[in-house]
Amino acid sequence: MGQEIKKIETTYNTVAKEYAETFFQEHDKKPMDREILKRFTRDIGSKTPVWDFGCGPGQTTKYLTDLGMDICGMDLSPKVLEQAKKLYPDIHFQTGNMLKLTFENNAIAGVVAFYAIVHFTKEQVDAAFGEIFRVLQPGGIFLFTYHIGDDTIHIDEFLDKKVDVDFMYFNTDFIENTLTKNEFNIIETIEREPYPGVEVETRRAYVFAQKPLVR
Ligand SMILES: C[S@@+](CC[C@H](N)C(=O)[O-])C[C@H]1O[C@@H](n2cnc3c(N)ncnc32)[C@H](O)[C@@H]1O
């Protein structure tokens, strides 16, 4: 069973402005994010295209653009993308659904997805990984993050707005097994403690995975 996609979209439409105001400069306060994104830039090199899936207001898309990457952003929520386009008018953003991508097979050199799977059930994570694998070029890199744990939390208030959505934590065994099931090679999983006073105090993970060059 999956979480209703409409509920996720409605949630981010509702908090779009507040989410953008809260998170648009978050990488300034998160040294590990910056190191990881620099590494992603080095790994991708000059390959294109690169997409930020579940890009939200585009803070990661912008950070990577400033590092010289040619990258576009995609998100479910049109209202969140209005914020992204307003903040970063020179970057291309479009709506889309990670569970049903409209890209051709083997089309994309790199995908970054920071906290984009946090509203997915385990079945939906599996489906998203399958879709991302399908659209990546052989050798393509997939970098994503999640909150570590086993819980599912129902949220009815987010950034002082009324919402109705579930928020999922994942353990790294599940994530790595699901990547392997979808034929990804895991390059590295990096876990860290939260930055106190900077973010919600959950343990975080960054994963670098790759579609094999030869299958
Ligand atoms: C927690 S926010 C993360 C946003 C941004 N990447 C960040 O790090 O702040 C989750 C984002 O994923 C988007 N999202 C959720 N499900 C999605 C889906 N199926 N397809 C595309 N985007 C999705 C939401 O609209 C939201 O903007």
The ligand as a Gaussian input file, in Angstrom:
#p B3LYP/6-31G(d) Opt

LIG

0 1
 C       10.883000      16.861000       2.522000
 S       10.643000      17.666000       0.993000
 C       12.333000      17.784000       0.382000
 C       12.484000      18.947000      -0.562000
 C       13.944000      19.285000      -0.901000
 N       14.555000      18.229000      -1.688000
 C       14.696000      19.498000       0.376000
 O       15.709000      18.815000       0.616000
 O       14.280000      20.370000       1.152000
 C        9.978000      16.397000      -0.040000
 C        9.733000      16.914000      -1.453000
 O        9.495000      15.799000      -2.298000
 C        8.403000      16.084000      -3.137000
 N        7.791000      14.814000      -3.527000
 C        7.167000      13.936000      -2.712000
 N        6.733000      12.892000      -3.412000
 C        7.092000      13.116000      -4.702000
 C        6.907000      12.403000      -5.906000
 N        6.219000      11.243000      -5.929000
 N        7.412000      12.901000      -7.041000
 C        8.064000      14.096000      -7.041000
 N        8.264000      14.823000      -5.939000
 C        7.783000      14.343000      -4.769000
 C        7.489000      16.963000      -2.286000
 O        6.568000      17.704000      -3.063000
 C        8.509000      17.815000      -1.558000
 O        8.820000      18.996000      -2.255000

